[in-house]
Amino acid sequence: MRPRFQADADLNHKIVVGLRRRERSIDILSASEVGRFVELQSSSGLIIIPQRLDIGSAIEDLLLIWSTTVASEWEYQRFHGQ
């Protein structure tokens, strides 16, 4: 199972749109689509995208992460050795 992405309100929405155009099966929700995500679910990790990174590079990097990992690799316990 591929990782799921949740974009926060500061992420350029063009990145979300571009990801969906490039890969229709990617599971990414924008902040406006999710509402109060943090109160309802936990998060397995965080990917920080610098504001200065161009949109195309951000899309390519996220697609690479998405296509080469599985959701279980992002579990909290795995990174903390538990």
N, C-alpha and C positions, 0 to 999 in steps of 0.2 A: 504494500500500500504506500503510495506516494505521500509526502508531507503536505499538510494543509497550511495555507498562509492566511494571516490576518493583517491587513494593512492598517496602520494607525492614521489618525487624521492629518498628520504632517507629511505623509508620503504623497508625492505628486500623483494625482489620479491618472495621469497619462501612462504611468508605469503599470497600473492595474489593467487599464484598457489594452495596452500593448501586450501584456502577458496573455490575456484572454484571446487576443487576435492570433498570437503566435501558437498557442497551445490550448485548444478548446477544452481539453480534459483537466486543465489545472484547476485546483480548488483554492481560490483566493477570494476573500471578501474584503470590501472596503469598510472603513469605519462607519460610514453612513448606512451600510447594509446590515451591520451587525448590531449596532446599538450598544447595549451594556455588556459586552463580551466578558470583561474581566470579572464582573460580579457573578457570571453564570458558569464560566469554564476556567480551567487552568491552561497555562501556556507552557510548551516544552522548550521554548528557546526564543532567541531574539536575533534578528539580522539587522544590523545598522547599515543604512545606505546613506552615504554622505550627500548633502544637498548639491554639492558641486559636481557629482558624478552625472554624466549625461544620461538621458533617458534610455537610449539604445543599449548602453553598457549595463545599466541597472537591469534591464529586461534580460539581456543575455546571461548575466551572472545569476539571476534568480532562476532562470530556466535550467542552467547548468546544475545548480543546487538541487532543484526539484527533480531533474531527470536522473541524477546519479545517487540519490539517497532514498531511503525508505523511512516511513514515519517512525518506526521503532528506534532508529538511530538518534532521534531527537528527544527521547524520553529523559526526563530529569535524572532518574536514577543512573542512567548510563554515564552521564558526564561527571557524576559525583561518586562513582564507584560503589554505589549501594546495591 
